[in-house]
Amino acid sequence: MGSSNISRCLSRAALGVGVTLLALLPGLAAAQSDAKIEGLKKELQESADEFVKLIEPLTDEQWNFKSPKIRHTVGNEAEHISLAENDLQRVIQKALAADADPAKAKELAGKEDTVRDLMLHPKRLAESYKVPGRLNSKPEVQEFFRRAHRNLMELFETSSDLETHVYKHPNKTYDDLTALQWFYYIAYHKRRHIEQIRTIMALPDFPSANASAD
């Protein structure tokens, strides 16, 4: 076989490989997207389970313990988590109600990693949120959170095109986020305040579980 024939054969072979790879790309992208969705679903559920388990055994004294070192109580933090689990669903609904913006969404690809790093940075200071006092006891928080989380997971599982709709965060630190990234935001926000609760519970003067019985 002459050198020109060999070159043509090699070119056709290379073209065939290229066509095959192009044909595989949509499937690979779909698999990656599915894996991301499943990973986020797991994070949303595991963080919720951790929160429920963490607050379940707390006494009223522990729930309302106020330290001069930390501006919020465990009850404040738990209420904050629960309200965010509920109220931020409206943000996602607003994002999905707006026109899809694939070009903007493409620019935001991978921003969920930035959200995680910002939200969970170990040196980040506690938030100075105002305590709304909408939920006034542990049982009220527990019931509210269970309902809010159930609705959140239903919204997550029944919504489509989460990666193409965008809604701006009022804090310029986060700015534009896709609807999917807002779900990440909720999950990491929950993790952040779980750590705040653990910080309060680790204080030397945090009441013991049997302190109220003494």
C-alpha positions as CSV (number, residue, x, y, z in Angstrom):
1,M,0.0,0.0,0.0
2,G,1.3,3.4,-1.0
3,S,2.0,6.2,1.5
4,S,-0.9,8.2,0.2
5,N,-3.3,5.3,0.7
6,I,-2.0,4.7,4.2
7,S,-2.5,8.4,5.0
8,R,-6.1,8.2,3.8
9,C,-6.8,5.1,5.8
10,L,-5.3,6.7,8.9
11,S,-7.4,9.9,8.3
12,R,-10.6,7.8,8.0
13,A,-9.7,5.9,11.1
14,A,-9.1,9.1,13.1
15,L,-12.4,10.5,11.7
16,G,-14.2,7.4,12.8
17,V,-12.8,7.7,16.4
18,G,-13.8,11.4,16.4
19,V,-17.3,10.6,15.3
20,T,-17.6,7.9,17.9
21,L,-16.4,10.2,20.7
22,L,-18.9,12.9,19.6
23,A,-21.7,10.3,19.7
24,L,-20.7,9.3,23.2
25,L,-20.5,12.9,24.6
26,P,-24.2,13.4,25.1
27,G,-24.4,10.2,27.0
28,L,-21.4,11.0,29.1
29,A,-22.8,14.5,29.9
30,A,-26.1,13.0,30.9
31,A,-24.4,10.4,33.1
32,Q,-22.4,13.2,34.8
33,S,-25.5,15.3,35.3
34,D,-27.4,12.3,36.8
35,A,-24.5,11.6,39.2
36,K,-24.5,15.3,40.3
37,I,-28.3,15.2,40.9
38,E,-28.0,12.0,42.9
39,G,-25.0,13.4,44.9
40,L,-27.0,16.5,45.8
41,K,-30.1,14.5,46.7
42,K,-27.9,12.5,49.1
43,E,-26.4,15.7,50.6
44,L,-29.8,17.2,51.1
45,Q,-31.1,14.1,52.9
46,E,-28.0,13.4,55.0
47,S,-27.7,16.9,56.2
48,A,-31.3,16.9,57.2
49,D,-30.9,13.5,59.0
50,E,-27.9,14.9,60.9
51,F,-29.8,17.9,62.0
52,V,-32.8,15.9,63.2
53,K,-30.6,13.5,65.1
54,L,-28.5,16.3,66.6
55,I,-31.4,18.2,68.2
56,E,-33.6,15.3,69.2
57,P,-32.1,14.6,72.7
58,L,-31.6,18.2,73.7
59,T,-33.3,19.4,76.9
60,D,-35.1,22.7,77.2
61,E,-32.1,24.1,79.2
62,Q,-29.7,23.1,76.4
63,W,-32.0,24.4,73.8
64,N,-32.2,27.8,75.4
65,F,-28.6,28.0,76.7
66,K,-27.1,31.5,76.0
67,S,-23.4,32.0,76.2
68,P,-21.8,35.4,76.2
69,K,-19.3,34.0,73.7
70,I,-21.8,33.2,71.0
71,R,-24.7,35.5,69.9
72,H,-27.3,32.7,69.3
73,T,-28.7,29.7,71.2
74,V,-29.1,26.2,69.8
75,G,-32.8,27.0,69.5
76,N,-32.0,30.1,67.4
77,E,-29.8,28.1,65.1
78,A,-32.3,25.3,64.7
79,E,-35.1,27.8,63.9
80,H,-32.8,29.5,61.4
81,I,-32.1,26.2,59.7
82,S,-35.8,25.2,59.6
83,L,-36.9,28.6,58.2
84,A,-34.3,28.5,55.5
85,E,-35.3,25.0,54.5
86,N,-38.8,26.4,54.0
87,D,-38.4,29.9,52.8
88,L,-35.6,29.4,50.3
89,Q,-37.9,27.1,48.3
90,R,-39.6,30.3,47.1
91,V,-36.4,31.5,45.6
92,I,-36.0,28.3,43.6
93,Q,-39.6,28.6,42.5
94,K,-38.9,32.1,41.3
95,A,-35.9,30.9,39.4
96,L,-37.9,28.2,37.7
97,A,-40.7,30.6,36.9
98,A,-38.2,32.9,35.0
99,D,-37.1,32.2,31.4
100,A,-34.3,29.8,31.1
101,D,-30.9,31.4,30.5
102,P,-28.5,28.7,29.2
103,A,-25.8,31.1,28.3
104,K,-25.7,32.6,31.8
105,A,-26.0,29.1,33.4
106,K,-23.0,28.0,31.4
107,E,-21.0,30.8,32.9
108,L,-22.0,29.6,36.4
109,A,-20.9,26.0,35.8
110,G,-19.2,24.6,38.9
111,K,-20.1,27.6,41.1
112,E,-21.6,25.2,43.7
113,D,-18.0,24.4,44.7
114,T,-17.5,28.1,45.4
115,V,-20.7,28.2,47.5
116,R,-19.5,25.2,49.5
117,D,-16.1,26.8,50.1
118,L,-17.6,30.1,51.1
119,M,-20.3,28.6,53.3
120,L,-18.2,26.0,55.1
121,H,-14.8,27.8,55.4
122,P,-13.6,27.0,59.0
123,K,-12.6,30.7,59.7
124,R,-15.9,32.2,58.6
125,L,-17.6,34.1,61.4
126,A,-21.1,33.2,62.8
127,E,-23.9,35.0,60.9
128,S,-25.4,38.0,62.6
129,Y,-29.0,37.2,61.5
130,K,-31.9,38.6,63.4
131,V,-33.8,36.0,65.4
132,P,-37.4,36.0,64.0
133,G,-39.0,34.1,66.9
134,R,-41.5,32.4,64.5
135,L,-40.8,29.0,66.1
136,N,-40.8,29.1,69.8
137,S,-40.1,25.6,71.0
138,K,-38.2,22.5,70.0
139,P,-41.3,20.5,69.1
140,E,-42.5,23.4,66.9
141,V,-39.1,23.5,65.2
142,Q,-39.0,19.7,64.7
143,E,-42.5,19.6,63.1
144,F,-41.9,22.7,61.0
145,F,-38.5,21.3,59.7
146,R,-40.0,17.8,58.9
147,R,-42.7,19.4,56.8
148,A,-40.3,21.9,55.1
149,H,-37.8,19.2,54.3
150,R,-40.4,16.9,52.8
151,N,-41.6,19.8,50.6
152,L,-38.0,20.6,49.6
153,M,-37.3,17.1,48.5
154,E,-40.6,17.0,46.5
155,L,-39.6,20.2,44.8
156,F,-36.2,18.8,44.0
157,E,-37.5,15.6,42.6
158,T,-40.3,17.0,40.5
159,S,-38.5,20.0,39.0
160,S,-36.7,19.9,35.6
161,D,-34.1,22.1,33.9
162,L,-32.6,23.1,37.3
163,E,-29.3,23.9,35.6
164,T,-30.7,26.4,33.1
165,H,-32.7,28.8,35.3
166,V,-30.9,31.5,37.3
167,Y,-31.8,33.7,40.3
168,K,-29.6,36.3,41.9
169,H,-28.7,36.1,45.6
170,P,-29.1,39.4,47.5
171,N,-25.6,39.0,48.9
172,K,-23.1,39.9,46.2
173,T,-20.7,37.3,47.6
174,Y,-22.9,34.7,46.0
175,D,-24.6,36.7,43.2
176,D,-26.1,34.7,40.4
177,L,-26.9,31.0,41.1
178,T,-28.8,28.4,39.0
179,A,-31.8,26.7,40.6
180,L,-29.7,23.6,41.1
181,Q,-27.0,25.7,42.9
182,W,-29.7,27.1,45.2
183,F,-30.3,23.6,46.3
184,Y,-26.6,23.3,47.0
185,Y,-26.8,26.6,48.9
186,I,-29.6,25.2,51.1
187,A,-27.7,22.0,51.9
188,Y,-24.4,23.8,52.7
189,H,-26.2,26.5,54.7
190,K,-27.7,23.7,56.8
191,R,-24.3,22.1,57.3
192,R,-22.9,25.5,58.4
193,H,-25.5,26.0,61.1
194,I,-25.2,22.4,62.2
195,E,-21.6,23.2,62.9
196,Q,-22.7,26.4,64.8
197,I,-24.9,24.2,67.0
198,R,-22.0,21.8,67.6
199,T,-19.8,24.7,68.6
200,I,-22.3,25.8,71.2
201,M,-22.7,22.3,72.5
202,A,-18.9,22.0,72.9
203,L,-18.6,25.1,75.2
204,P,-17.4,24.2,78.7
205,D,-20.5,25.7,80.3
206,F,-23.0,24.0,78.1
207,P,-25.5,22.2,80.4
208,S,-25.3,18.5,80.7
209,A,-28.2,16.4,79.7
210,N,-29.2,15.7,83.3
211,A,-28.6,19.2,84.6
212,S,-32.3,20.0,84.8
213,A,-32.9,17.0,87.0
214,D,-30.2,18.0,89.6
